[in-house]
Amino acid sequence: MINVVTGIGWITQREYGCVRRKLRKSYSEMKSLRTDLQGELLFSYPVKGFGRFDRVSQMTCCVTALAFHDAGMSYAQDRKQDIGIVGTNSDGCLQANLDYFNDFVANGRSLGRAKLFVYTLPSIPMSEAAIYFQCQGPLLYMTFPIRPVASLLRQADRMILQGESTAMLAVSASEEDAQCFMMRRADDVSGEQVFRIEKVIEIAERGSPVGEMIAALANL
Amino acid sequence: MPPAVEGRGVQLAGIETVVVAFDVVSPYGWGVESCWEGLFSGNTAIRRFDRFSTESLRTDKAALVSGLDPNADETLVMQMVRPLIERSISAIPTDALLLLATTNGEIDVLERSVLHGTPNANGSCPDHLASKIQDLCGLHEPGLVVSAACASSSAAVAQGAAMIRGGDRDCVLVVASDNVSEFVAAGFSSLMALDKDVARPFDKSRRGLSLGEAAAFVLLMSDERASREGRPALAEIAGWGLASDANHITGPSRDGSGLALALRKALQMADMPAQEVGSISAHGTGTEYNDSMEMKAFKSVFREKSLPTYSVKGGIGHTMGTAGLVDIIVAIETLREKAVPPTVNLRDVDDEAVGWASPEPRACDGAVTVSTNSGFGGINCAVALRARQ
């Protein structure tokens, strides 16, 4: 059994897009990115509480919407799917931790703010995506010290091969950029243009910035 | 050789993963024996503490590891992890892959940065801790961090076992630690999740969790390597399952369907019918919703009869990222000792848990047990453990 990548979404500081559908657009700020995705129906229904998400959660939800769109997959708020999410980045939830604790100290160390505290776990961005897209598969955050995106893809690949899920979203998201790969079993995908997992990993191995990696993937 | 997961056409190398070493420091003291005896004593390690001001918190009680110094140069987590590893260093091969499980890592680095202006708040990022542990163990390669909220360490065990089962590695060291901090205490206080007194898992009067701290490690090996090196196989990681509630960012799914799915996946992977399971190590935080959710999940999976079920959190509090590893270690001991500990602080068993949880220790003869954990964001993890003769 082999797995394939059926959709790739990406976001840089000023652009976003999908690889298979050759989508590339500009945006000015997170608010306009969300508006664009809603307008294009990449968010099929409103993302409840999006405005209170921390930045990494916002990036994760947006790039996951792009990956779903690129993969031609639908989702619905009343239909759970066997899709897992594994995520990575370089600094966990450092900014969310600082935001929460600075606020706590500024308020005299008397009470933490729950709406900031909830984001002080590196796995929360993936959980926000799981809630919105109704993904009930495995969910975890991992760091990979060497070639993180390639290692992330291998991790997602292995999780499908070992039967932990029938599909996985592999997300690398920071405050500045994000990429999301929809990975599925080849047997579950028919007649669709897909990316062979080994080719995607080969490109990811180069360790290029997001923009360069997306350009290389677009040429596959 | 474990069969492929039915209906999924999965190709597995089929290598069995065994636990060959473990250790823990908990609020009951150093070593597995201290933790085991502490639980069986029925006495709680949750008590008043003064590590930081609790004036504005919902509680002034938590379960702390004795002797840690919050003013030392070394972080609280490293004050637990360093001696723990040092006392077992000869058992840890230098080619082991490190998986570090934690929710907040060395959070005191960040606290000091904000409170006292010390530089490098990014030193609190968990990969820094992983690097320290790599050096401490003399490991050849850098480790990975696994974070899945309060299911972090059981998820790490699952992924470690997956790497071995798939033939990628033959030795994985899972290390977990989190400490009681003002950062976390204030946060849980704001969520109204803390019991004002002590956590009472599965009790009718339960009102929340109690914080705790711990450090633990488990050394996983392929069965083949363990045999070759003459290491005793303490238990087998027979199967695991992770599933997301996809419901709410802090509250568990009320019907327990996410945890039930994780349990079924674990049993399916282990090729184990539910009837073979002899006991359950529950997450059992002591919150109204978690404990209720777990009982619903257990009853939906284990339909034939109630099973001896226990939680350690009345004894040692909720140790966050370490909870799963402590649970797995205690669960392995239940297989060896053929007994399950009492659920400390449980007095009046909730109607949903009657026949399952108990304030008394119980004999338990089964060769199989499951350990479950759930966390913020709706993460659920179940690990099935099989005794080895």
Interface residues (C-beta under 8 A of the other chain):
Chain A: M1 K80 G84 I85 S90 D91 G92 L94 N97 L98 Y100 F101 N102 F104 V105 R109 S110 L111 G112 R113 A114 F117 V118 T120 L121 P122 S123 I124 M126 S127 E128 A130 I131 F133 Q134 C135 Q136 G137 P138 L139 L140 Y141 M142 T143 F144 P145 I146 Q155 R158 M159 L161 Q162 G163 E164 T166 R185 D187
Chain B: A4 V5 R8 G9 V10 Q11 L12 S53 S56 T103 N104 G105 I107 L110 E111 V114 L115 A121 N122 S124 C125 P126 D127 A130 P142 G143 L144 V145 V146 S147 A148 A149 A155 Q159 A162 M163 R165 G166 D168 E182 F183 A186 G187 F188 S189 S190 L191 W240 G241 L242 A243 S244 D245 A246 N247 H248 I249 T250 G258 L261 K265 Q268 M269 G375 F376 G377 G378 I379
